[in-house]
Amino acid sequence: MQVLYEDNHLLVVNKPAGLPTMGVAEGEKSLLTVAKNYIAQKYHKPGNVYLGIVSRLDTPTTGVVVIARTSKAAKRLNEQFRSRTVQKTYWAIVEGFPPPEGTLSHRMGEEKRHRKMFITQNRDGIPAILHYKTFQRFENASLLEIHLETGRKHQIRVQMAHIGHPILGDYKYGSRKPFPLGIALHARTLTFQHPTLGTTLTLNADLPTTWKLGIND
């Protein structure tokens, strides 16, 4: 866990692949438990440390995660995410060659039994919108920059797979190509307002070294 920003109200980190953000069984490691241990040790805090996860990433995904250190900060940050004022930029390596740029707009539903999301024509589906552009093309894959307009569960993974370009290593959504660790999806940048200072923060997370291996393959 790499710390990108830290003060009395915030802890922003670069999540590694394979580490769940939260919601694991007692005794299992997650980003939340690692972060709590970090705060407890650094500031010599006895007892339970309060931290509130504001932005989540799937277990195989890497990149920026925002964690509130106070309930006041958590409330204000959650409101920013609900009102869609947070700017989110992802990088992804997908199979094949989608059009150079585009907007994907779908409705999504959830198959809870298998913990998967899917595209649906049902009006009850939740809207999912993203914008992408191609940065670079490789032999059989493309590096994309993706801007989320909505932040749905598995959204990028599902929408890219739906148009025939699943993310490398994402076997859950149809990828047939391996990736060294996790999947080739990285939360590159988050821009939001500091919950107490009101200043604009833009945090960038470096790509994991495994991405070089994935691109070269």
Secondary structure as UniProt FT lines:
FT   STRAND          2..6
FT   STRAND          10..15
FT   TURN            17..18
FT   TURN            26..27
FT   HELIX           31..43
FT   STRAND          52..53
FT   TURN            59..60
FT   STRAND          62..68
FT   HELIX           71..82
FT   TURN            83..84
FT   STRAND          87..95
FT   STRAND          101..111
FT   TURN            112..115
FT   STRAND          116..120
FT   TURN            123..124
FT   STRAND          126..137
FT   STRAND          141..148
FT   TURN            153..154
FT   HELIX           155..162
FT   TURN            163..164
FT   TURN            168..169
FT   HELIX           171..173
FT   STRAND          185..193
FT   TURN            195..197
FT   STRAND          200..204
FT   HELIX           210..216
//
